[in-house]
Amino acid sequence: MKQSLRTFLQDTYTQNKTNRFLSARDFLELEPFLSEHHVPEKHFLYREGEPSDFMLFLTHGKAQATKKVHYKRQIVLGLYHPGTILGETCLIGQAPRSMTVKTIEDSSVLVLSRKKFVALNEEKPVLGNRVLQLMMHTAGRRLEMAYTRLASVF
């Protein structure tokens, strides 16, 4: 088992409320479909406008999401900690990235590519469905938070 996956499962994921979609056993089954990457501080995980072909599980470190709003001006959309899923909508659509995500300290991520997600759904459709439920839950929760932030402006 990848060390970051073991640490992620023991220290982070079991404490996270989203774990009702994927069990520790599910993550162990997911392991062959995931690739592990260590990412230095201030490194872009992805940039707004880039093609969307992978999602990430942040297993260690912190990241920040920003969005361009005017020429050379960006707003912070969120700060993310271990246990966060990033880029979840990319595997269900073809749209380019809608935000930029950059590490704010040395970090580790587990990557699920679109190609591996397709293979997961072919080889283990029940597990693929659970991953899809987690992605939709995460996207829905973020949309709800965005609506709340937007409403507070008016």
Summary of the structure (lengths in Angstrom):
residues: 154
radius of gyration: 15.4
end to end distance: 49.1
largest distance: 49.1
contacts: 453
relative contact order: 0.21
helix: 46%
strand: 29%
